[in-house]
């Protein structure tokens, strides 16, 4: 399962906002709030985009 806490930790570590990540990656900013609330879970392709952006393995986001 996707760990939103790890996403937030990367935001803090890299001093970027979720909006900036969305803008830089082409993802919709609302995706992040949906993931946070549990309204939806990210698909593998979206996790891969985030992993590439933050230069971490995909498994980093899995709890």
N, C-alpha and C positions, 0 to 999 in steps of 0.2 A: 504494500500500500504506500502511496505517495506521502512523504513527510513535508507538510507545509512549514513546520518549524525549521527544517533544514534549509528550505528556500529563504525564509526570513533571515536565518543566520548568514547566508551568503549575501543577501542584500546589505546587511549591516557590515560584514567583513569587507565588501567591495565598495561600500559607501555609494550605493545606487538605490533608486526607488523602484518599486514595482512598475510604475508608469514608464520610467526610462527603459527598463528591461523590455517591456511590451513594445515600446517605440523602436528599440534597437533590433528586436527579433521578429517583429511583424505579428506578434500575438496580441489578442484583444485584452486590454486592461481588466475587463470584467471577468475574464477567465480566472485570474488570481483570486478575486473575491469569491467567486463560485467555488473554487478549490478550498479556500479557507473555511467557508461556511459548510462545506460538505455537500453543496448543491450538485456538484459534479466532481468527477475524478479525472485527472489528466490522462490522456492517451499516451502511448509510448512515443509517438512522434513529437508531441509537445515536451515530454520529459527530455527527449534527445536534444531538442533545440535549447532547452535550459542548460543541460549538461555541457553542450558545446559552448554556450555563451559564458558560463562560469568556469570552463575548463576543468570539469570534474567528471568522474565516471557516472554513467546512468545509475548505477547501483547506489550512489551517494544518496539519492532521493528516496530510496526504498527502505521502509521500516519493517 
